[in-house]
Amino acid sequence: MDKAKIIEELKRTYFGFIAFVEPMSEADFEYSPDGVKWTAGQQADHLCRSLAPLNKGAGAPEFVLKSMFGKADHPSVSFDELVARYQAAIPGVVAPDAYRPEAVPFEKKEKLVNDLRGQVEALCKNVEKFDEKKLDILVLPHPLLGKLTIREMLYFTIYHAEHHHRHVEQGLAERPL
């Protein structure tokens, strides 16, 4: 997937999630299928928390990234390969504290949605600055998957929005009427 397609997919997945959450009623926004699984608000908060450090890294000068994380020791894998690695690694894993949301009341929905939209727009601008080769040379740390090329991290980020969108849809679909 080239840079233009990555940006297109980031916008499609995140803005699709936002479009799904934004018109939600209070009952839907705060609904948890079992009282433990995350609500739509918590899913949105988790995505915001996940994008913030990625934006910080993607916005850093190249020399900073190289000095902090080194350079890739492997070629970038495909989107499908990266998703398969994540799916194999995720069973039983709990999100690190920094990425785990607290309860998100309905009153915070508008701010949260706007924050998420801003994070996505900032990420797309940050991605624009990279040339194609740098996406496969520079790396960033992922808390579960280890060092990923920036291209792989962006693949993960695209999938991450789809993953959490699907969880919200499934939770609401299982809701008793």
Long-range contacts (C-beta under 8 A, 24 or more apart in sequence): 1-79, 1-151, 1-155, 2-132, 3-127, 3-128, 3-130, 3-131, 3-132, 3-135, 6-127, 6-135, 6-151, 6-154, 6-155, 6-158, 7-124, 7-127, 7-128, 9-158, 10-120, 10-123, 10-124, 10-127, 10-154, 10-157, 10-158, 10-161, 11-120, 11-124, 13-158, 13-161, 13-162, 13-165, 14-47, 14-116, 14-117, 14-120, 14-161, 15-117, 15-120, 16-161, 16-165, 17-44, 17-47, 17-116, 17-161, 17-164, 17-165, 17-168, 18-44, 18-113, 18-116, 18-117, 18-120, 20-165, 20-168, 20-169, 21-109, 21-113, 21-168, 22-109, 22-113, 24-109, 26-106, 28-172, 29-104, 29-106, 29-109, 30-104, 30-105, 30-106, 31-171, 31-172, 31-175, 32-171, 33-170, 33-171, 33-174, 33-175, 37-167, 37-171, 38-101, 38-167, 39-103, 39-104, 40-168, 40-171, 40-172, 41-101, 41-103, 41-104, 41-105, 41-106, 41-108, 41-109, 41-112, 42-101, 42-102, 42-103, 42-104, 43-101, 43-164, 43-165, 43-167, 43-168, 44-104, 44-112, 44-113, 44-116, 45-101, 45-102, 45-104, 45-112, 46-95, 46-99, 46-100, 46-101, 46-164, 47-116, 47-119, 47-160, 47-161, 47-164, 48-112, 48-115, 48-116, 48-119, 49-98, 49-99, 49-101, 50-99, 50-157, 50-160, 51-116, 51-119, 51-120, 51-123, 51-157, 52-119, 54-123, 54-140, 54-153, 54-157, 55-119, 55-122, 55-123, 55-126, 57-140, 58-123, 58-126, 58-127, 58-130, 58-140, 58-150, 59-122, 59-126, 62-134, 62-138, 65-138, 65-139, 65-140, 66-138, 69-138, 69-139, 69-140, 69-141, 69-147, 70-139, 70-147, 71-137, 71-138, 71-139, 72-136, 72-137, 72-138, 72-139, 72-147, 72-149, 73-147, 74-149, 75-136, 76-135, 76-136, 76-149, 76-151, 76-152, 77-152, 78-155, 79-155, 79-158, 79-159, 82-145, 82-148, 82-152, 82-155, 82-156, 82-159, 83-155, 83-156, 83-159, 85-145, 86-144, 86-145, 86-156, 86-159, 89-144, 89-145, 90-144, 93-144, 96-143, 99-143, 123-157, 127-154
